């Protein structure tokens, strides 16, 4: 888990010029770190490449827009990393 | 290239979803009112139009990948390099390669050649979204065959 978080935090720090020490497991990418949807495209690209996965952003966005999920479920970094780990595991299965 | 209609690609020479590549051709018009300002006595195609031409080239491949169900909106221009002047009358070959297909976005690598000379290059990211207007979709799909867009990618359009 920590390895996934470190990679994601470094990607966010480099992509959005956010000091690495400000990026915590509990940080909400949008509400706490101020990352907008355009910056998140760059982050998603880097995460996809780093982990060899495809973050299902369209599905997540739809679920949030339809009220079936909250942004916290996907964009709090702890939760985001758990989903990345699940996608990695599904890919390796 | 019909600058006044913002049509910057004349013809699709090659389009392969399997290879993730599209190659287009475009002839820079000999005359345009744009040259009156850009620049007097030194007419060249503005760099922003070269970037748009790269985006339009890449867009044809992305359209094909979605079977024309979604449209690629240019969202990020990375590392655009305008390496050399592009003058009126120049024949351009524009090539775009798929770098990454994400969920709802696509990243492309583009270049523009005139003969053996690399004129400009860039990487571009597109948001891939449903057409926001049926009029827009119909207009684009009517235009597509005129530039040689492969008919096989239009077959499933509703």
gemmi code that builds the backbone of each chain (N, CA, C; Angstrom):
import gemmi

chains = {
    "A": [
        ("UNK", (0.823, -1.203, 0.000), (0.000, 0.000, 0.000), (0.857, 1.252, 0.000)),
        ("UNK", (1.898, 1.234, 0.871), (2.732, 2.424, 0.954), (3.460, 2.680, -0.354)),
        ("UNK", (3.834, 1.626, -1.055), (4.529, 1.800, -2.328), (3.597, 2.464, -3.339)),
        ("UNK", (2.368, 1.998, -3.389), (1.401, 2.613, -4.294), (1.195, 4.078, -3.927)),
        ("UNK", (1.037, 4.343, -2.649), (0.820, 5.727, -2.217), (2.019, 6.600, -2.575)),
        ("UNK", (3.222, 6.102, -2.319), (4.413, 6.914, -2.625), (4.464, 7.257, -4.101)),
        ("UNK", (4.168, 6.273, -4.949), (4.196, 6.520, -6.394), (3.151, 7.553, -6.783)),
        ("UNK", (1.937, 7.383, -6.251), (0.859, 8.315, -6.581), (1.183, 9.718, -6.060)),
        ("UNK", (1.681, 9.789, -4.848), (2.004, 11.102, -4.269), (3.099, 11.792, -5.071)),
        ("UNK", (4.089, 11.035, -5.495), (5.162, 11.636, -6.302), (4.622, 12.130, -7.644)),
        ("UNK", (3.725, 11.352, -8.233), (3.108, 11.766, -9.508), (2.342, 13.075, -9.314)),
        ("UNK", (1.548, 13.138, -8.253), (0.768, 14.354, -7.992), (1.683, 15.544, -7.735)),
        ("UNK", (2.715, 15.302, -6.959), (3.646, 16.387, -6.634), (4.299, 16.941, -7.894)),
        ("UNK", (4.769, 16.038, -8.751), (5.464, 16.475, -9.969), (4.499, 17.084, -10.987)),
        ("UNK", (3.339, 16.479, -11.111), (2.395, 16.938, -12.136), (1.781, 18.289, -11.771)),
        ("UNK", (1.469, 18.471, -10.497), (0.717, 19.675, -10.083), (1.565, 20.655, -9.281)),
        ("UNK", (2.856, 20.350, -9.142), (3.758, 21.244, -8.414), (3.263, 21.493, -6.989)),
        ("UNK", (2.859, 20.406, -6.341), (2.421, 20.464, -4.951), (3.540, 19.869, -4.091)),
        ("UNK", (3.961, 20.570, -3.034), (5.023, 20.007, -2.178), (4.657, 18.599, -1.710)),
        ("UNK", (5.612, 17.698, -1.830), (5.352, 16.289, -1.506), (4.854, 16.123, -0.073)),
        ("UNK", (5.390, 16.949, 0.857), (5.007, 16.798, 2.267), (3.557, 17.203, 2.529)),
        ("UNK", (2.943, 17.908, 1.587), (1.534, 18.306, 1.753), (0.561, 17.219, 1.304)),
        ("UNK", (1.089, 16.173, 0.713), (0.226, 15.130, 0.156), (0.165, 13.959, 1.139)),
        ("UNK", (-1.015, 13.772, 1.709), (-1.195, 12.740, 2.742), (-2.175, 11.667, 2.247)),
        ("UNK", (-2.133, 10.552, 2.971), (-3.071, 9.463, 2.656), (-4.528, 9.937, 2.751)),
        ("UNK", (-4.756, 10.869, 3.687), (-6.126, 11.330, 3.926), (-6.512, 12.490, 3.007)),
        ("UNK", (-5.574, 12.964, 2.189), (-5.861, 14.127, 1.337), (-6.903, 13.780, 0.281)),
        ("UNK", (-7.828, 14.714, 0.094), (-8.786, 14.606, -1.011), (-8.172, 15.356, -2.193)),
        ("UNK", (-8.025, 14.661, -3.298), (-7.303, 15.248, -4.429), (-7.930, 16.556, -4.887)),
        ("UNK", (-9.248, 16.615, -4.843), (-9.942, 17.814, -5.331), (-10.084, 18.848, -4.213)),
        ("UNK", (-10.672, 18.423, -3.097), (-11.022, 19.382, -2.043), (-9.808, 19.883, -1.261)),
        ("UNK", (-8.847, 18.980, -1.007), (-7.690, 19.377, -0.184), (-6.515, 19.850, -1.038)),
        ("UNK", (-6.277, 19.194, -2.149), (-5.090, 19.519, -2.948), (-5.410, 20.472, -4.105)),
        ("UNK", (-6.696, 20.695, -4.350), (-7.068, 21.661, -5.382), (-6.803, 21.202, -6.801)),
        ("UNK", (-6.744, 19.895, -7.003), (-6.487, 19.368, -8.346), (-7.781, 19.442, -9.157)),
        ("UNK", (-7.696, 20.046, -10.330), (-8.906, 20.126, -11.165), (-8.930, 18.967, -12.167)),
        ("UNK", (-10.024, 18.902, -12.911), (-10.224, 17.732, -13.776), (-9.165, 17.664, -14.891)),
        ("UNK", (-8.684, 18.823, -15.324), (-7.671, 18.823, -16.383), (-6.343, 18.284, -15.853)),
        ("UNK", (-5.940, 18.771, -14.678), (-4.714, 18.241, -14.073), (-4.860, 16.743, -13.805)),
        ("UNK", (-6.091, 16.339, -13.480), (-6.268, 14.923, -13.170), (-6.086, 14.039, -14.406)),
        ("UNK", (-6.280, 14.605, -15.600), (-5.988, 13.834, -16.814), (-4.507, 13.473, -16.870)),
        ("UNK", (-3.654, 14.460, -16.558), (-2.213, 14.190, -16.536), (-1.868, 13.152, -15.470)),
        ("UNK", (-2.516, 13.285, -14.311), (-2.253, 12.337, -13.220), (-2.723, 10.942, -13.620)),
        ("UNK", (-3.911, 10.858, -14.212), (-4.436, 9.553, -14.630), (-3.524, 8.911, -15.675)),
        ("UNK", (-3.022, 9.730, -16.594), (-2.090, 9.208, -17.598), (-0.860, 8.604, -16.904)),
        ("UNK", (-0.299, 9.357, -15.960), (0.920, 8.891, -15.289), (0.643, 7.652, -14.439)),
        ("UNK", (-0.516, 7.607, -13.785), (-0.868, 6.429, -12.980), (-1.083, 5.211, -13.884)),
        ("UNK", (-1.814, 5.407, -14.974), (-2.031, 4.299, -15.921), (-0.691, 3.718, -16.362)),
        ("UNK", (0.226, 4.613, -16.708), (1.537, 4.171, -17.209), (2.353, 3.498, -16.104)),
        ("UNK", (2.339, 4.109, -14.912), (3.171, 3.603, -13.820), (2.757, 2.202, -13.372)),
        ("UNK", (1.437, 1.956, -13.388), (0.940, 0.683, -12.849), (0.437, -0.269, -13.932)),
        ("UNK", (0.441, 0.178, -15.175), (-0.026, -0.693, -16.251), (-1.512, -0.990, -16.154)),
        ("UNK", (-2.275, 0.001, -15.725), (-3.724, -0.179, -15.564), (-4.460, 0.912, -16.336)),
        ("UNK", (-5.773, 0.905, -16.235), (-6.592, 1.960, -16.824), (-7.612, 2.388, -15.782)),
        ("UNK", (-7.334, 3.514, -15.141), (-8.285, 4.016, -14.147), (-9.635, 4.251, -14.816)),
        ("UNK", (-10.695, 3.685, -14.274), (-12.024, 3.837, -14.926), (-12.680, 5.183, -14.615)),
        ("UNK", (-12.059, 6.247, -15.081), (-12.530, 7.590, -14.727), (-13.949, 7.861, -15.208)),
        ("UNK", (-14.263, 7.364, -16.406), (-15.617, 7.617, -16.924), (-16.672, 6.990, -16.012)),
        ("UNK", (-16.409, 5.771, -15.577), (-17.357, 5.079, -14.698), (-17.476, 5.800, -13.360)),
        ("UNK", (-16.337, 6.216, -12.810), (-16.360, 6.902, -11.517), (-17.149, 8.217, -11.627)),
        ("UNK", (-16.867, 8.956, -12.688), (-17.549, 10.240, -12.871), (-19.058, 10.043, -12.983)),
        ("UNK", (-19.437, 9.014, -13.720), (-20.860, 8.740, -13.893), (-21.512, 8.387, -12.559)),
        ("UNK", (-20.823, 7.556, -11.787), (-21.374, 7.143, -10.491), (-21.529, 8.339, -9.549)),
        ("UNK", (-20.546, 9.241, -9.573), (-20.632, 10.439, -8.722), (-21.769, 11.332, -9.201)),
        ("UNK", (-21.848, 11.525, -10.513), (-22.901, 12.406, -11.057), (-24.303, 11.861, -10.789)),
        ("UNK", (-24.415, 10.545, -10.743), (-25.726, 9.927, -10.521), (-26.031, 9.741, -9.033)),
        ("UNK", (-25.100, 10.170, -8.180), (-25.313, 10.058, -6.744), (-25.110, 8.660, -6.199)),
        ("UNK", (-24.524, 7.773, -7.001), (-24.308, 6.395, -6.552), (-23.012, 6.248, -5.758)),
        ("UNK", (-22.181, 7.270, -5.810), (-20.911, 7.234, -5.084), (-20.543, 8.670, -4.722)),
        ("UNK", (-19.630, 8.786, -3.770), (-19.142, 10.121, -3.392), (-17.737, 10.303, -3.968)),
        ("UNK", (-17.336, 11.547, -4.090), (-15.975, 11.783, -4.598), (-14.942, 11.232, -3.618)),
        ("UNK", (-15.297, 11.185, -2.317), (-14.352, 10.663, -1.326), (-13.964, 9.220, -1.639)),
        ("UNK", (-14.901, 8.457, -2.163), (-14.634, 7.045, -2.439), (-13.529, 6.860, -3.487)),
        ("UNK", (-13.388, 7.851, -4.357), (-12.414, 7.703, -5.433), (-11.226, 8.640, -5.316)),
        ("UNK", (-11.432, 9.804, -4.682), (-10.402, 10.835, -4.767), (-9.702, 11.141, -3.445)),
        ("UNK", (-10.112, 10.523, -2.334), (-9.241, 10.525, -1.160), (-8.120, 9.532, -1.474)),
        ("UNK", (-6.885, 9.969, -1.298), (-5.761, 9.195, -1.853), (-5.685, 7.773, -1.295)),
        ("UNK", (-6.038, 7.614, -0.030), (-6.036, 6.258, 0.538), (-6.982, 5.357, -0.267)),
        ("UNK", (-8.154, 5.879, -0.579), (-9.136, 5.096, -1.333), (-8.698, 4.908, -2.788)),
        ("UNK", (-8.123, 5.968, -3.343), (-7.618, 5.866, -4.717), (-6.555, 4.775, -4.822)),
        ("UNK", (-5.664, 4.745, -3.828), (-4.586, 3.740, -3.858), (-5.143, 2.322, -3.683)),
        ("UNK", (-6.167, 2.190, -2.861), (-6.792, 0.870, -2.710), (-7.382, 0.399, -4.041)),
        ("UNK", (-7.968, 1.327, -4.766), (-8.556, 0.969, -6.071), (-7.474, 0.643, -7.092)),
        ("UNK", (-6.365, 1.364, -7.012), (-5.242, 1.055, -7.911), (-4.725, -0.353, -7.613)),
        ("UNK", (-4.581, -0.663, -6.324), (-4.106, -1.993, -5.953), (-5.074, -3.083, -6.441)),
        ("UNK", (-6.358, -2.790, -6.342), (-7.350, -3.766, -6.814), (-7.252, -3.959, -8.331)),
        ("UNK", (-7.044, -2.866, -9.041), (-6.910, -2.973, -10.505), (-5.641, -3.729, -10.880)),
        ("UNK", (-4.569, -3.493, -10.116), (-3.325, -4.234, -10.357), (-3.538, -5.734, -10.124)),
        ("UNK", (-4.226, -6.026, -9.026), (-4.471, -7.439, -8.707), (-5.359, -8.095, -9.769)),
        ("UNK", (-6.363, -7.379, -10.209), (-7.276, -7.943, -11.232), (-6.524, -8.182, -12.527)),
        ("UNK", (-5.590, -7.311, -12.820), (-4.812, -7.467, -14.037), (-3.908, -8.692, -13.964)),
        ("UNK", (-3.374, -8.909, -12.763), (-2.449, -10.035, -12.589), (-3.150, -11.360, -12.414)),
        ("UNK", (-4.474, -11.331, -12.162), (-5.220, -12.570, -11.892), (-5.415, -13.382, -13.164)),
    ],
    "B": [
        ("UNK", (-6.248, 22.884, -47.118), (-6.450, 23.651, -45.894), (-7.380, 24.832, -46.204)),
        ("UNK", (-8.500, 24.873, -45.483), (-9.453, 25.980, -45.691), (-9.537, 26.746, -44.367)),
        ("UNK", (-8.615, 27.679, -44.275), (-8.441, 28.364, -42.996), (-9.726, 29.046, -42.552)),
        ("UNK", (-10.432, 29.646, -43.525), (-11.607, 30.428, -43.141), (-12.716, 29.550, -42.559)),
        ("UNK", (-12.685, 28.247, -42.850), (-13.662, 27.316, -42.274), (-13.055, 26.481, -41.139)),
        ("UNK", (-11.804, 26.808, -40.826), (-11.094, 26.097, -39.767), (-10.917, 24.621, -40.107)),
        ("UNK", (-10.870, 24.329, -41.412), (-10.586, 22.965, -41.855), (-9.109, 22.931, -42.244)),
        ("UNK", (-8.302, 22.302, -41.412), (-6.855, 22.402, -41.581), (-6.226, 21.121, -42.121)),
        ("UNK", (-7.057, 20.117, -42.360), (-6.585, 18.860, -42.937), (-7.338, 18.622, -44.238)),
        ("UNK", (-6.610, 18.348, -45.312), (-7.253, 18.147, -46.612), (-7.676, 16.699, -46.833)),
        ("UNK", (-6.797, 15.778, -46.444), (-7.042, 14.386, -46.826), (-6.361, 13.443, -45.838)),
        ("UNK", (-7.060, 12.362, -45.548), (-6.458, 11.305, -44.727), (-5.745, 10.335, -45.668)),
        ("UNK", (-4.448, 10.213, -45.504), (-3.666, 9.306, -46.363), (-3.678, 7.888, -45.796)),
        ("UNK", (-3.571, 7.795, -44.482), (-3.538, 6.476, -43.825), (-4.181, 6.606, -42.455)),
        ("UNK", (-4.972, 5.600, -42.113), (-5.558, 5.572, -40.762), (-5.634, 4.116, -40.331)),
        ("UNK", (-4.932, 3.783, -39.264), (-4.915, 2.401, -38.791), (-5.115, 2.371, -37.283)),
        ("UNK", (-6.233, 1.834, -36.868), (-6.468, 1.678, -35.433), (-5.504, 0.655, -34.847)),
        ("UNK", (-5.212, -0.383, -35.615), (-4.318, -1.433, -35.129), (-2.927, -0.869, -34.836)),
        ("UNK", (-2.440, -0.041, -35.743), (-1.107, 0.562, -35.557), (-1.173, 1.806, -34.670)),
        ("UNK", (-2.369, 2.315, -34.453), (-2.511, 3.543, -33.671), (-1.899, 4.739, -34.362)),
        ("UNK", (-2.132, 4.853, -35.669), (-1.492, 5.925, -36.426), (-2.456, 6.499, -37.461)),
        ("UNK", (-2.311, 7.801, -37.679), (-3.041, 8.457, -38.756), (-2.080, 9.416, -39.451)),
        ("UNK", (-2.143, 9.433, -40.777), (-1.311, 10.341, -41.575), (-2.245, 11.140, -42.489)),
        ("UNK", (-2.086, 12.449, -42.456), (-2.927, 13.333, -43.263), (-2.068, 14.255, -44.125)),
        ("UNK", (-2.715, 14.842, -45.110), (-2.052, 15.809, -45.981), (-2.804, 17.127, -45.915)),
        ("UNK", (-2.055, 18.194, -46.121), (-2.701, 19.501, -46.162), (-1.836, 20.479, -46.954)),
        ("UNK", (-2.502, 21.242, -47.776), (-1.810, 22.255, -48.587), (-2.081, 23.628, -47.984)),
        ("UNK", (-1.017, 24.331, -47.642), (-1.164, 25.666, -47.060), (-1.542, 26.634, -48.179)),
        ("UNK", (-2.665, 27.350, -48.039), (-3.119, 28.204, -49.150), (-2.111, 29.298, -49.480)),
        ("UNK", (-2.096, 29.610, -50.795), (-1.180, 30.658, -51.245), (-1.618, 32.028, -50.735)),
        ("UNK", (-2.951, 32.175, -50.598), (-3.456, 33.481, -50.177), (-4.438, 33.312, -49.014)),
        ("UNK", (-4.374, 34.244, -48.098), (-5.316, 34.270, -46.983), (-5.211, 35.640, -46.332)),
        ("UNK", (-6.321, 36.138, -45.828), (-6.274, 37.428, -45.123), (-5.413, 37.340, -43.869)),
        ("UNK", (-5.234, 36.124, -43.360), (-4.411, 35.960, -42.158), (-2.995, 36.486, -42.388)),
        ("UNK", (-2.504, 36.301, -43.602), (-1.121, 36.729, -43.880), (-0.959, 38.249, -43.848)),
        ("UNK", (-2.082, 38.953, -43.978), (-1.982, 40.420, -43.936), (-1.483, 40.886, -42.572)),
        ("UNK", (-1.818, 40.108, -41.562), (-1.349, 40.473, -40.230), (-0.241, 39.580, -39.718)),
        ("UNK", (-0.076, 38.420, -40.342), (0.860, 37.421, -39.813), (1.775, 36.907, -40.928)),
        ("UNK", (2.793, 37.665, -41.394), (3.091, 39.025, -40.988), (3.251, 39.854, -42.253)),
        ("UNK", (3.034, 41.140, -42.188), (3.204, 41.968, -43.385), (4.616, 41.822, -43.963)),
        ("UNK", (4.672, 41.383, -45.211), (5.977, 41.191, -45.849), (6.664, 39.888, -45.493)),
        ("UNK", (6.078, 39.142, -44.585), (6.668, 37.854, -44.168), (5.526, 36.893, -43.822)),
        ("UNK", (4.768, 36.462, -44.848), (3.596, 35.619, -44.561), (3.985, 34.210, -44.110)),
        ("UNK", (3.501, 33.829, -42.952), (3.705, 32.453, -42.465), (2.427, 31.986, -41.762)),
        ("UNK", (2.240, 30.674, -41.753), (1.071, 30.104, -41.083), (1.271, 30.232, -39.568)),
        ("UNK", (0.300, 30.798, -38.861), (0.458, 30.946, -37.407), (0.641, 29.600, -36.704)),
        ("UNK", (1.472, 29.627, -35.685), (1.747, 28.412, -34.931), (0.498, 27.810, -34.317)),
        ("UNK", (-0.426, 28.643, -33.885), (-1.646, 28.099, -33.277), (-2.434, 27.274, -34.296)),
        ("UNK", (-2.348, 27.661, -35.578), (-3.051, 26.874, -36.595), (-2.322, 25.558, -36.863)),
        ("UNK", (-1.001, 25.571, -36.733), (-0.259, 24.308, -36.872), (-0.620, 23.361, -35.723)),
        ("UNK", (-0.752, 23.915, -34.539), (-1.161, 23.075, -33.404), (-2.569, 22.530, -33.632)),
        ("UNK", (-3.459, 23.370, -34.138), (-4.816, 22.918, -34.432), (-4.801, 21.858, -35.538)),
        ("UNK", (-3.926, 22.036, -36.527), (-3.834, 21.041, -37.602), (-3.384, 19.687, -37.043)),
        ("UNK", (-2.446, 19.712, -36.090), (-2.018, 18.465, -35.451), (-3.181, 17.855, -34.674)),
        ("UNK", (-3.953, 18.717, -34.003), (-5.090, 18.220, -33.219), (-6.157, 17.618, -34.138)),
        ("UNK", (-6.406, 18.263, -35.271), (-7.412, 17.722, -36.191), (-6.955, 16.377, -36.770)),
        ("UNK", (-5.674, 16.274, -37.050), (-5.134, 15.005, -37.559), (-5.351, 13.903, -36.526)),
        ("UNK", (-4.916, 14.178, -35.304), (-5.085, 13.192, -34.222), (-6.559, 12.864, -34.029)),
        ("UNK", (-7.396, 13.881, -34.179), (-8.826, 13.698, -33.937), (-9.462, 12.665, -34.843)),
        ("UNK", (-9.004, 12.576, -36.075), (-9.601, 11.582, -36.980), (-9.374, 10.153, -36.465)),
        ("UNK", (-8.182, 9.900, -35.923), (-7.920, 8.553, -35.397), (-8.808, 8.274, -34.179)),
        ("UNK", (-8.935, 9.272, -33.321), (-9.737, 9.062, -32.111), (-11.211, 8.864, -32.471)),
        ("UNK", (-11.680, 9.646, -33.440), (-13.054, 9.448, -33.918), (-13.259, 8.018, -34.407)),
        ("UNK", (-12.292, 7.537, -35.171), (-12.399, 6.169, -35.690), (-12.437, 5.159, -34.540)),
        ("UNK", (-11.611, 5.404, -33.520), (-11.567, 4.468, -32.394), (-12.908, 4.405, -31.666)),
        ("UNK", (-13.633, 5.510, -31.673), (-14.941, 5.516, -30.993), (-16.076, 5.159, -31.945)),
        ("UNK", (-15.742, 4.792, -33.170), (-16.770, 4.536, -34.186), (-17.665, 5.767, -34.356)),
        ("UNK", (-17.054, 6.925, -34.193), (-17.755, 8.215, -34.349), (-18.893, 8.406, -33.337)),
        ("UNK", (-18.789, 7.733, -32.212), (-19.804, 7.905, -31.178), (-19.443, 9.032, -30.212)),
        ("UNK", (-18.161, 9.392, -30.186), (-17.716, 10.455, -29.276), (-16.766, 11.373, -30.026)),
        ("UNK", (-16.568, 12.562, -29.453), (-15.715, 13.545, -30.110), (-14.525, 13.882, -29.205)),
        ("UNK", (-13.327, 13.996, -29.788), (-12.149, 14.357, -28.993), (-11.981, 15.874, -28.897)),
        ("UNK", (-12.104, 16.389, -27.711), (-11.902, 17.820, -27.480), (-10.465, 18.055, -27.004)),
        ("UNK", (-9.753, 18.900, -27.723), (-8.371, 19.211, -27.344), (-8.352, 19.827, -25.956)),
        ("UNK", (-7.572, 19.233, -25.064), (-7.583, 19.694, -23.674), (-6.213, 20.136, -23.179)),
        ("UNK", (-5.167, 19.439, -23.601), (-3.823, 19.797, -23.143), (-2.870, 19.734, -24.337)),
        ("UNK", (-2.073, 20.767, -24.501), (-1.001, 20.762, -25.501), (0.312, 20.697, -24.731)),
        ("UNK", (1.019, 19.579, -24.909), (2.276, 19.395, -24.198), (3.435, 19.659, -25.170)),
        ("UNK", (4.405, 20.351, -24.727), (5.686, 20.388, -25.437), (5.555, 20.665, -26.929)),
        ("UNK", (4.729, 21.620, -27.278), (4.630, 21.968, -28.706), (5.904, 22.696, -29.127)),
        ("UNK", (6.482, 22.254, -30.217), (7.694, 22.891, -30.743), (7.433, 23.325, -32.179)),
        ("UNK", (7.498, 24.622, -32.410), (7.311, 25.183, -33.747), (8.714, 25.435, -34.284)),
        ("UNK", (9.190, 24.497, -35.087), (10.618, 24.450, -35.377), (11.041, 25.282, -36.575)),
        ("UNK", (10.096, 25.543, -37.465), (10.484, 26.204, -38.711), (9.265, 26.931, -39.281)),
        ("UNK", (9.496, 27.999, -40.030), (8.386, 28.713, -40.645), (7.671, 27.824, -41.655)),
        ("UNK", (6.347, 27.969, -41.693), (5.541, 27.300, -42.719), (4.942, 28.395, -43.590)),
        ("UNK", (5.375, 28.418, -44.841), (5.017, 29.513, -45.743), (3.875, 29.119, -46.680)),
        ("UNK", (3.196, 30.124, -47.267), (2.099, 29.836, -48.203), (2.549, 28.915, -49.333)),
        ("UNK", (1.664, 27.972, -49.694), (1.960, 27.057, -50.790), (2.658, 25.774, -50.380)),
        ("UNK", (2.970, 25.629, -49.099), (3.686, 24.443, -48.632), (2.737, 23.239, -48.542)),
        ("UNK", (3.230, 22.088, -48.982), (2.493, 20.834, -48.791), (2.969, 20.174, -47.507)),
        ("UNK", (2.030, 19.915, -46.626), (2.363, 19.347, -45.320), (1.887, 17.899, -45.207)),
        ("UNK", (2.657, 17.103, -44.500), (2.233, 15.757, -44.110), (2.188, 15.735, -42.591)),
        ("UNK", (1.022, 15.407, -42.077), (0.803, 15.431, -40.622), (0.603, 14.012, -40.124)),
        ("UNK", (1.321, 13.664, -39.071), (1.250, 12.294, -38.551), (0.994, 12.330, -37.049)),
        ("UNK", (0.067, 11.506, -36.610), (-0.217, 11.391, -35.178), (-0.214, 9.926, -34.771)),
        ("UNK", (0.415, 9.673, -33.635), (0.467, 8.311, -33.099), (-0.192, 8.281, -31.730)),
        ("UNK", (-0.901, 7.186, -31.474), (-1.537, 6.991, -30.170), (-0.468, 6.684, -29.128)),
        ("UNK", (-0.409, 7.516, -28.086), (0.506, 7.239, -26.976), (-0.183, 6.459, -25.869)),
        ("UNK", (-1.437, 6.857, -25.587), (-2.150, 6.195, -24.493), (-3.642, 6.439, -24.623)),
        ("UNK", (-4.407, 5.384, -24.428), (-5.859, 5.517, -24.390), (-6.325, 5.272, -22.973)),
        ("UNK", (-6.730, 6.345, -22.309), (-7.233, 6.220, -20.950), (-8.746, 6.123, -20.954)),
        ("UNK", (-9.315, 6.237, -19.771), (-10.774, 6.213, -19.639), (-11.288, 7.637, -19.811)),
        ("UNK", (-11.843, 7.916, -20.983), (-12.371, 9.251, -21.244), (-11.351, 10.249, -21.734)),
        ("UNK", (-10.137, 9.790, -21.964), (-9.124, 10.678, -22.529), (-8.131, 9.880, -23.363)),
        ("UNK", (-7.470, 10.588, -24.276), (-6.476, 9.973, -25.162), (-5.298, 10.924, -25.283)),
        ("UNK", (-4.093, 10.376, -25.271), (-2.892, 11.195, -25.457), (-2.219, 10.785, -26.764)),
        ("UNK", (-1.864, 11.787, -27.575), (-1.310, 11.549, -28.905), (0.033, 12.257, -29.055)),
        ("UNK", (0.868, 11.697, -29.939), (2.142, 12.319, -30.311), (2.046, 12.713, -31.777)),
        ("UNK", (2.395, 13.953, -32.077), (2.136, 14.494, -33.410), (3.388, 15.139, -34.014)),
        ("UNK", (3.427, 15.108, -35.349), (4.479, 15.866, -36.025), (3.965, 16.327, -37.396)),
        ("UNK", (4.580, 17.393, -37.890), (4.232, 17.937, -39.196), (5.514, 18.031, -40.015)),
        ("UNK", (5.479, 17.438, -41.205), (6.648, 17.440, -42.097), (6.319, 18.223, -43.366)),
        ("UNK", (7.326, 18.862, -43.923), (7.248, 19.424, -45.275), (8.436, 18.833, -46.027)),
        ("UNK", (8.148, 17.860, -46.872), (9.252, 17.105, -47.462), (9.985, 16.366, -46.360)),
        ("UNK", (11.297, 16.562, -46.290), (12.086, 15.889, -45.251), (12.279, 16.750, -44.005)),
        ("UNK", (11.654, 17.909, -43.993), (11.881, 18.849, -42.888), (10.785, 18.742, -41.835)),
        ("UNK", (11.219, 18.519, -40.596), (10.267, 18.510, -39.483), (9.918, 19.962, -39.145)),
        ("UNK", (8.665, 20.321, -39.342), (8.248, 21.701, -39.116), (7.801, 21.944, -37.668)),
        ("UNK", (7.084, 20.992, -37.117), (6.657, 21.154, -35.721), (6.254, 19.805, -35.140)),
        ("UNK", (6.180, 19.774, -33.824), (5.820, 18.532, -33.133), (5.132, 18.886, -31.821)),
        ("UNK", (4.414, 17.926, -31.308), (3.718, 18.157, -30.030), (3.206, 16.835, -29.482)),
        ("UNK", (2.792, 16.901, -28.230), (1.947, 15.850, -27.672), (0.665, 16.540, -27.224)),
        ("UNK", (-0.448, 15.878, -27.428), (-1.737, 16.492, -27.114), (-2.621, 15.485, -26.381)),
        ("UNK", (-3.351, 16.005, -25.417), (-4.314, 15.175, -24.695), (-5.725, 15.670, -25.031)),
        ("UNK", (-6.598, 14.720, -25.266), (-7.987, 15.019, -25.627), (-8.924, 14.404, -24.599)),
        ("UNK", (-9.944, 15.169, -24.225), (-11.072, 14.556, -23.524), (-11.976, 13.957, -24.600)),
        ("UNK", (-12.422, 12.751, -24.389), (-13.277, 12.095, -25.373), (-14.687, 12.014, -24.779)),
        ("UNK", (-15.577, 12.816, -25.365), (-16.904, 13.009, -24.773), (-17.995, 12.784, -25.816)),
        ("UNK", (-19.205, 12.498, -25.362), (-20.324, 12.418, -26.316), (-20.460, 13.735, -27.066)),
        ("UNK", (-20.920, 13.660, -28.309), (-21.154, 14.882, -29.079), (-22.127, 15.779, -28.313)),
        ("UNK", (-21.790, 17.045, -28.144), (-22.673, 17.933, -27.377), (-23.871, 18.421, -28.175)),
        ("UNK", (-23.861, 18.161, -29.486), (-24.949, 18.668, -30.330), (-25.117, 17.749, -31.526)),
        ("UNK", (-26.358, 17.343, -31.840), (-26.582, 16.505, -33.021), (-26.232, 17.238, -34.318)),
        ("UNK", (-26.388, 18.540, -34.316), (-26.029, 19.332, -35.503), (-24.528, 19.231, -35.761)),
        ("UNK", (-23.772, 19.366, -34.711), (-22.318, 19.264, -34.787), (-21.919, 17.879, -35.314)),
        ("UNK", (-22.532, 16.848, -34.752), (-22.193, 15.481, -35.160), (-22.515, 15.259, -36.631)),
        ("UNK", (-23.679, 15.689, -37.041), (-24.090, 15.496, -38.433), (-23.158, 16.248, -39.387)),
        ("UNK", (-22.801, 17.460, -38.999), (-21.895, 18.267, -39.826), (-20.560, 17.558, -39.989)),
        ("UNK", (-20.027, 17.060, -38.891), (-18.716, 16.412, -38.944), (-18.770, 15.129, -39.773)),
        ("UNK", (-19.818, 14.355, -39.570), (-19.912, 13.079, -40.277), (-20.204, 13.267, -41.767)),
        ("UNK", (-20.813, 14.390, -42.111), (-20.995, 14.717, -43.521), (-19.652, 15.083, -44.157)),
        ("UNK", (-18.827, 15.753, -43.375), (-17.519, 16.186, -43.872), (-16.529, 15.012, -43.962)),
        ("UNK", (-16.680, 14.040, -43.077), (-15.683, 12.976, -42.944), (-15.337, 12.263, -44.260)),
        ("UNK", (-16.335, 11.838, -45.056), (-15.973, 11.124, -46.304), (-15.195, 12.002, -47.276)),
        ("UNK", (-15.389, 13.307, -47.200), (-14.702, 14.214, -48.132), (-13.199, 14.239, -47.908)),
        ("UNK", (-12.775, 13.914, -46.705), (-11.337, 13.901, -46.442), (-10.784, 12.475, -46.475)),
        ("UNK", (-11.627, 11.529, -46.863), (-11.159, 10.153, -46.974), (-11.230, 9.369, -45.691)),
        ("UNK", (-12.096, 9.798, -44.780), (-12.279, 9.038, -43.540), (-12.843, 7.665, -43.893)),
        ("UNK", (-12.209, 6.593, -43.430), (-12.646, 5.251, -43.837), (-14.112, 4.967, -43.518)),
        ("UNK", (-14.828, 4.499, -44.512), (-16.270, 4.272, -44.365), (-16.580, 3.247, -43.283)),
        ("UNK", (-15.647, 2.326, -43.057), (-15.928, 1.263, -42.089), (-16.177, 1.813, -40.679)),
        ("UNK", (-15.634, 3.000, -40.386), (-15.821, 3.577, -39.049), (-17.069, 4.442, -38.962)),
        ("UNK", (-17.763, 4.559, -40.081), (-19.018, 5.308, -40.096), (-20.226, 4.373, -40.083)),
        ("UNK", (-19.964, 3.075, -40.200), (-21.055, 2.128, -40.398), (-21.998, 2.034, -39.213)),
        ("UNK", (-21.464, 2.269, -38.025), (-22.296, 2.067, -36.831), (-22.889, 3.367, -36.317)),
        ("UNK", (-22.684, 4.435, -37.057), (-23.192, 5.730, -36.609), (-24.707, 5.763, -36.715)),
        ("UNK", (-25.322, 6.263, -35.653), (-26.778, 6.391, -35.654), (-27.169, 7.864, -35.656)),
    ],
}
model = gemmi.Model(1)
for chain_id, residues in chains.items():
    chain = gemmi.Chain(chain_id)
    for i, (resn, *xyz) in enumerate(residues, 1):
        res = gemmi.Residue()
        res.name, res.seqid = resn, gemmi.SeqId(i, " ")
        for name, pos in zip(("N", "CA", "C"), xyz):
            atom = gemmi.Atom()
            atom.name, atom.element = name, gemmi.Element(name[0])
            atom.pos, atom.b_iso = gemmi.Position(*pos), 0.0
            res.add_atom(atom)
        chain.add_residue(res)
    model.add_chain(chain)
structure = gemmi.Structure()
structure.add_model(model)
structure.setup_entities()
